[in-house]
Amino acid sequence: MTVGEGAELVRRCRAGDGAAWEEIVSTYSRRIYNLAYRFTSRADAAEDLTQEVFVRVYRSLEQYDPKQGDLQNWLMRLARNLIIDDYRRRQRAPQDTHAEDIEGHTYHLRAAGNTPQRELERRELGEQVQAGIDRLPPDLRTCVILRDIEELSYQEIVDLLKIPEGTVKSRINRGRIELAKILRRMRVVAMSDV
């Protein structure tokens, strides 16, 4: 979606066009849900956060300025801030972090052409990797998710977390090493794979 298309969608939303809002939600909900799930490891919590993000976005539509960048960047910045704030709150008051099966979830994206066996193997591997990510210390987990899953630049992570670049790089490196150890202990990857 171009900057102009995003600006037009926002303009239509501000004018009360429900179809424009529905297009924004349908275009970005899967990505926001996936990010929320990486931080919560629970489908219900990720759904709640996704909904909360869209409520915040809707209330903030007046603040969107296409001169500052495209709609996706603005929306994902809001989403990351809200999701990371929620993650930090939960770290201060830990709750049950047991990951649940998200097999039937509506945001689940199936790869075209996969056999049922390959689909099952891919899903199991994804669950195992998420379980490994869940075992990382919170500071390492946040940096690894933002860099390796969300594919943010180092500078974007620095800006988001308000920590020095050297700390970001160190946490990403330590997080990757620790995750590899965890996955080896879980027998998810062979020693030669890492």
Residue, then its C-alpha position, 0 to 999 in steps of 0.5 A: m500500500t502506497v503512502g497515498e493509498g494509506a492516506e486516502l484510507v485514513r481520510r475515508c475512515r475519518a469521514g465515517d467510511g466503515a469499509a475503509w476501516e474494515e480494509i485497514v483491519s483486514t490488511y494489518s490484523r494478521r501481522i499485529y496478531n502475530l507480533a502480539y502472539r510472539f510476546t504473549s504466547r497465548a492466542d486469547a491474549a494476542e487477540d485482546l492485544t490486537q483488538e486493543v491496538f486497533v482501538r488505539v489506532y482508530r482513536s489516533l487516526e487524526q494524528y496520522d500524517p502521511k508526510q511522516g511515512d506510510l500507514q503501515n509504519w505508523l500503525m506498526r509503530l503504535a502496535r509495537n509500543l502497545i505490545i511492548d508496554d503490555y509485555r513489560r507490565r506482565q513481566r512485573a506481574p507474571q501470569d500463566t504463560h503457558a502457550e496454547d494451541i493456535e491451530g484453528h485461529t483465524y489469523h493462521l496463514r497456511a502455506a500454499g501447496n503443503t501436504p497435511q504432514r508438512e503442515l503438521e511438522r511446520r506447526e509443531l516446529g513453530e510451537q517448539v521455537q515459540a516455546g524456546i523463545d518463551r524461555l529466554p530472559p525478558d530483555l533478550r526475548t524482546c530484542v530477538i523478537l524485534r530483530d529476527i521476527e519483526e525484522l526491525s533495524y538496530q536503530e529502530i530497536v534503539d528508538l523503541l526500547k530507549i537503550p544504547e545500540g551496543t546493548v541492543k546488539s549484545r542482547i540480540n547476540r546473547g539471545r540468539i546464542e541462548l535460544a540455540k542452546i535451548l532449542r538443542r536441549m529441546r532437541v529441536v535442532a541438531m548441533s550441526d544446524v546452529 
